[in-house]
Amino acid sequence: MEHCFIGRQPILDREGKLYAYELLHRSPAMTPLTDGDRASSDMLLKVVWELGIPQISGTHPSFINMTRNLLMNRGLDALPPAGLVLEILEDVPADAALVRRVAQLRDRGFKIALDDFVHIREREPLVDLADIVKLDCLALDEPALRWHAEWLSRRKIRLLAEKVETHEMHQRTMALGFDYFQGYFFARPLVQKRSRILPNKLVLLELLARVNDPAVTPEELGAIIRGDVWTSITVLKWANGSIYGMRRAVESVERAIVVLGLQTIRNWVALLTMARMGTTPTELLKMLLVRARACELLASEAGRDGPEGYFTVGLLSALDIILQTDMAHALEVVRLSDEQKAAILSRAGDPGAALQAVIAMESGDLAQARFCGLAESDVTGCYLSALTWADALSGNGI
């Protein structure tokens, strides 16, 4: 099978809960909307069939971009429609043959979404078949966004705000009645300045610093965990989760440290600590889990020393968002090596390169998803493994 890169971006509902993922597919041969994309569409169908959508999106719906050739390809008829949303790209012409094909796919049970929609009369037949319409918040000015939202709402169509990059835009589209939201508004600080860290967060940061202290012993870490009932319970719950396949129950924190290792437990406690620092969206924490695990796997695959340190870089790569302050200030109170801090602040060194590659994977930027000469298939494999691992761990509760 031809190498293929698959990333995913979350789509959240009005309550901030995960609704779906948009899957981003790329390959060296994929040239969208050309006569040659039939081969690429066959490749994509094979990837979806062989990898399995559940491995990538779990139980959540999956939005997949559709060119004309992908839509007209009869290979789609072999796919189970449950959980798949066919997202028709904005420059696919809405001719009679295409409209008939989309109606057939909808009758088979596929949900239909229109990407980057801008109203023109010729596309109204597709609107009549759509379950969800996506509006680009950066491409439409305020009056145009409002007009489109009102026009589509009268047709009882679900609205998805795309490229929502700020909390202000999120609030504005919420007020316009949008149902779903896509973009990294949940992964951007509310403030971009050096702000005071609240006292309750300072206590948790001190815990984070103690956990990341290179000199911490298993006994000291065990005492830190036992000192907090919620952390103790969650660590034991994770240790006994199906992801590790333990034959015997792990009945104590000390046993968890022995069986799973000091660094694994340290990383868990760091994640749990960040989860308690405020109203951090669950999807952001899951994104950090994916980043952390993917960085660790890339380091291992490339034969780099200390892959557990790469995990920490990925895990703390959004600490500024969680604390709502600039990253340099956030890292002042966390005990990291100079190499780890440089990786987070400026993507320096191999740990920084791994983090940059994983962030590129999140946005489907194949050109930047490179690390230490690894093959594309190895990079993709690390990312997909990280997705599966993070989803399984999240299933045991964050």
C-alpha positions, 0 to 999 in steps of 0.5 A: 500500500502506498504511504499515507498520512492521517491526522485528525482535528477535533470538532466540539459541540456547544457544551465543549464536548467532543462530537467528531473528528475530521480526518486529514489524509495526505499522500505524495501522489494525492493532488486534489481535484485533478483527473489523476485523483482516482488512484488517490481515492482508491488508495484512501479507501484502502487505508480507511478499510485496512486501518479501520475508522474506529482505530482513528476516531473511536466511537465518534463520527469521522468527517472525510474530505471528498473530491468529485472523484472520491464521491463518484468512486463506487468503492464508497458503496463498500464502506459501512456508512455508520459514523462516516460524514462525507465532507464535500469540498467547496469547489466540487461542482454541483452538477446534476450527476454529482447531486444524484450521486450524493442523494444515493449516498445519503439514502445509503446512510452516509451523513453529508457535510458541505465544506467552506460553504458560500451561498450561490444558487447553483449549490442549493441542491447540495444544501437540500441534501446536507446534514451539516454545513461548515462556515469558514469564520476567517473567510466570511466577515461578520455580516456575511457570517450572520447572513449565512447562519440565519439562511441555513438555520431556516432550513433546519441544517446543523451549523459548524463553525470552522477555523474558530481560533479565538475564544471571542470567535467561539462566543460570537458563533455560539450566539449565532446558533452554531451547533459545532465548532472546529479550530484551536480556540480551546488550545489558545490562551485567553491572554497572551501576556505574563499574568499572575498565576493564582495561588491554588494553581501555584500549589499544583505547580509545586506538585508538578515540579516535585513530580518532575524533579530528576532526583525524586525516588520511587518512595518519595513519589509514592508518598506524594501520590498517597497524599492526595486521595483522588490522584491515588485512586486514578493512578490505581484505576489506570494501572488496572486498565485494560491498556496494560493487560495486567494479569494480577490486580495492582493494589497499591501505588507502590506496586504500580510504580514497580510494575509500570516504572517510575517515569510512567507514573510521574507522567501520569501524575503530571497529567492529573495535576494539569487536569486540576488546574482549572477548566481545561477542556478534556479534548486538550488534555487528550491532545497532550496525551497524543503529543506526549506518546507520539514524541516518545514513540518517535524518539524510540523509533529513531533510537534516541536516548531518554524517550521518556523525556520526549514524553514530558516535552509533549505533555507540557507543550500547552502548559501556557494554555492551561495556566493562561500565561506565556510559556516562559513564565509557566516553565519557570516553576517546573523543573525541566532540563534546559534541553526540554525547556528549549524544545518547548519554547523554541522547538530546539534540538531533537525533542523540539523536532519531535514536538514540531513533527507531532504538531504538524501531524495534528494539522495534516501538514505532511511536509513538516511531519518529519523526524530524524530521517524516519520513513513516512510510514514510521512517523504515521505509525507512531502517530496512529499508535499514540492516538490509540493509546491516548484514547484507551487511557482516556477511556479510563478517565482523565 
